[in-house]
Amino acid sequence: MLHHGRDRLIDRAVVTNVRYAQVNAERLSFADASFDCVTIALWPAQRHDKPAALASMRRVLKPGGQLLILEFSPAGNTALAPL
């Protein structure tokens, strides 16, 4: 998926300052406070230590940075199910 997304951005010439990395969320190999934004998608609960991953992501975020998590788990509130 990472390669597909990268190729789509290249095709649209939207890659002037974008770098891609597929890394272990629990042990990010980047310097402290080095990112304005960290994103993660399709986070399977059975494969990750969520507290360790969140701590690692917080460590690499700059003060005031944003963490974006795309989660596709079933909604706990049945009123949201149609959405």
N, C-alpha and C positions, 0 to 999 in steps of 0.2 A: 504494500500500500504506500509506503514511503516513496518508493521509486516512481509509482504511478502519479502521486501528487507532485513530486519534483518535476516529472516530465510535463505535466499539465501547466505548471507555472512557467517552465522554460518556453513551452509553445506559445504562451501568452505574454512573454517578455516581462514577467513580474519577478525577476530574480536578482535585482541589482544588489541587494544587501541581505539575502537569505542564505543561510547555511543549514544543512540537514545533518542530523545525527540520530542513530538508533542506539540507545544506551540503556543500561539497567537503571530504572527509576530509583531503586533503593540505594544506589551508590553512584551518583552522578560524578563524572570525572572532570568537572569544571570548577574554576576558582569561585570562592565565596563572592556573593553580591556581583555577579557578572551578567545577569540578564534582567531586562525590563519585563519580560513575559515568559512564562513556562507553560506549555500545553501538554496534555496527555489525553489519549483517546482509547476507547475499548479496554478499560482497565478490569481484567478478570479478577474477581475477588480471591479465587483459589490459587492464584499464581503470584501474588505480591503481598509483602508485608506493608500494608497501607501506612501505619505510623512511620516506619523507616523511610518510605518513599516520600511522604509529605514533609518530613524533616529534611531530607536531602534536597527537595525542590525549594523549600523555604530558604535553605542555606545559600543556594545559588541565585536567588532573587535579590535584586537591588531593593533598598528601602522604598516602599511605595509601589513595588512591582506587582504584577498580576499573575495569578495561577488560574489557568482555564482547564477544567476537566470536562470532557465530553463523556457522559455516562448514559448507557443505553439499557439500564436495568428496568425491569417492570415497575411501573408506578405503584407505590404503596396505597395511594388514594385512588379508589376505583372511579371517582369522578373524573380523573385525569386520563383514564384508560383510552377513551376515544382519540385523544390527542396523540 
